[in-house]
Amino acid sequence: MAELRCPVCNEVVDTQRTPAMPFCSRRCKQIDLGRWLNEDYGLPFEPEDEADRKNESSESDEEE
């Protein structure tokens, strides 16, 4: 069996007994959810280049 660790508390998780995979407990699962809802976590985002947005808006203005 591969060793799996809880992403919140870093405890070793018994995959056959945990009620909240991949977490070690429901408590850690709730902590993780709270972090997502408070925006402590996020997905990477790269803003568009402003020049690209200006070109797109001027092209759409010309088409109208």
Number of C-alpha atoms within 10 A of each C-alpha: 5 6 8 16 16 17 15 16 12 11 13 13 19 18 17 7 10 13 13 15 16 17 25 24 18 13 12 17 18 14 13 17 13 13 12 12 11 10 10 9 12 10 5 6 6 5 6 8 8 9 8 9 11 10 11 11 10 10 11 9 9 7 6 5
